[in-house]
Amino acid sequence: MTTPAPRPSYTVVRVGDFGFGEPGERPWGNVPALAVDHYLWLENGYAPRVEARLCWSPRFLYVRFAVGEKRVRVRYTKFQDPVYKDSCVEFFVDMFPEKRLGYVNFETNAAGTLLCAFGPDRAHRTALWPEELAGFSVEGSIRGPVTGEYGASEWTLEYRVPLDLFKNLYGEEVRPGRRGAANFYKCGDEAEVPHYGAWSPVETPAPDFHRPEFFGEIIFG
């Protein structure tokens, strides 16, 4: 009998609120990085460097991705478009796994277009809409559609998620010591070179990121 691989763990640093589109220093230099470095299912040699960082304040969860790609594909620009077909990063999180209510998938292409839903698995998901995501903000280093080189060797994406979203979904506030379940992904189903990267390895025979049994742990410091 094969012993399951140990799941990774990451501590989310506590910070003060900081605004997007506003002057002022951001805390990312003091926030540890995690690596999305398990490339799965395809053996084509494409494995771009991907780092994710998380921090949180009393009001928001902040997420930052840095991706080492010289060539990207961004075609989708409308909310809830199928951005996983573009050059895409994803954050799936079940903030209260003991409740068995489900997880939120935040999927964003390199320009920050968002696909977002909530549910227990791939087949049973409910789209989340702007009124439910009030306070969500996103900034990226790539501003619009592009295919190929975009003038740099790394692109970045940052967004903030209002903690009220999780309170509304789970009926409970996120507090210090909260242990959630999560995974981070890098993909591009229809990119120049298709690829599937994960922080916590997904042990399925075919590509499937909607597998919460393989999530790692995030701890709110």
N, C-alpha and C positions, 0 to 999 in steps of 0.2 A: 504493500500500500504506500503510495507516494505522500510524503508529508507536505502540506500546503506551504508555500513560501510565506515568510513573515511579512506582515503588512507594514509599510513605512509610517512614520509619525512626524508631524510638523507642529511647532508651537507658534501661534499667531500673536505677534507682539502688540501690546496696547500702546496707543498713541493718542494725541489730541486730534480733534477735527481739523481737516485741511480742505480747502476748496479747489475745485477744478476751474481753470480760467481765471484764477486770482493770483496776485503776486504772493511770494512767500516761499520759504524753504519746505521741501517735502522730505519725509523721513526715510526714504528708501535705502539710503546708504547705511543705515543702522538696522535694517531688516534682513534676516537670513534668507538665502535663496534655497529653493528646492529644484532639482533637475528633472525635467521630463525627458528621460534618456533611455527608456525601454521601447525600442522600435520593434513592432510586432507584425506578424503575418506575411509581410512582403520582404523578400530578400533582394532588394534592388540597390542596396548600398547607400540610400539617401537617409541621412539621420542628422538633420540640422540641430545645432545647439539651442536648447530652450531652457530658460530659467523662469520660475514664477516666484513671486513674493506676496505675502499677505500681511496686513496689519488691520487693527480695528480700533474704533473709538466708541464712546457711548451711543453714537448715532449711526455709524456706518461700518461696513466691512469694505476694505480697500484691496484691490487685486492688481498686480502688475506682471506683465509678461515681457520678456526680452527674447527675441528670436533671431538667430543668425542665419538669415536667408538673403541671398543677393537677387534672387528672382522670385516673384510672387504672382499670384493670380487673385485679383479682386474683381468680381463681376456683380455681385449682389449688393444692393444699396438700400433695400426696403426692410423695415422691421419684420421679423419672423420669416425672412427669406431663408432658403436652404444654404446657409453660409458654410456648412461643413464640406461643400463641394469646392469652395475657395481655399486659399491659404488661411488656416483657421486655428485658433486656440480655444480650449474649452475648460470650464470649471464646473464639475458636478458636485453638489453638496447636499447631504442629509444632515441638517443641523441637530435633529433629535432622533437618532436611529432607533432608540428604544421605543418610540411611539409607533414605528412601522407605518408611517403615513406616506413616505416617499421622499424624493430628492428633487432639487431644482437643477436644471441644466442651463448654464450660461454659455452659449456658443457665439463667438465673435470672430469675424474675419479680420484681416489685417487693417481694414479701414474702420473697424468698430461696429459694423452692422450686427445687430443682436437677434439671435433666436433663443427663446426662453420658454420653458414649460415646467410643470410640476406633476409628479406622479410616482408610482411605485416601480414601474418598469417601462420598457420601450413601448409596449402596446397600450398602456393605460396612462396617458398623459393629457394634461389640460394646459393649453397655451396661457401664458401670463401676458396681460395687456398693459398699456401705459398707465392706466389709473392704479393698477396694482403695483407697478414699479415706480411710482412717483418718488422722485429724489435720486433715481439712478442717473449717473453721468458717465460718459466715456470719452477718452481722448486717445488718439493714436498718431504715430509719426507718419503714417500714410493716409492721405486725405481723401482719395477717391479711387475710381476704377483704374486698374493697371494690369498688364500682363507682361511679365518679363522683368528686366532690370528697372529699378526705381531710384537709383542714385546713391545707394548706401549698402552696407553689408549686414545691417541689423535693423529690424523694425521693433518698435515697442508699442504696447497697448496698456492703458490703465483704465480701470473703472471703479466706481464706488457703488455699493449696494446698500440701500437703507435697511437697517436692522428691523424696522417695522414690518418689512416683507416677511421675515421669518416668524415674527410674532403673530402675524395674521394667518400664516399657513399652519403653524404648529400650536398656537394658543399659549405660547410661553416665550419669555424674553431670553435672549442670549446674555449670559453672565460669565464673569471670570470662572475658569475651571470647566466650562462646557466642553465636552468631548463630542465632536461631530465626526461624520464619515464623509470622505471626499476623494475625488481623483481629478487629475489635471491631464489634459491631452493636447497633442498637436496632430493635425490631420490636414488632408487636402485630397478629397476623393477624386476630384477632377483637376488637380494641379498638374503642372508639367510632369512631375514625378510623384505619383500617388504615394502616400505614406501615412502611418498610424503610430504615434508615439504616446507613451503613458508614463506617469509618475509611479503609480502602483500597477504592476503587471496584470494584464487581463489574460487569464488562462482558458481561452476558448479557441476552438479550431478555426474559426472565421472571425473577421472583424466585427466587434460588438462592444461599444463603449458603455452601453446601458446595462451594466452588470454590477449593481451595488455590492454584491458579495465580494468583489475584489477591491473595493475602496480602501484607501488608507485612513489614517486618523489625523484630525486636526484638533489641537487643544488651545483654548482661548486663555492666554496668559493674563 
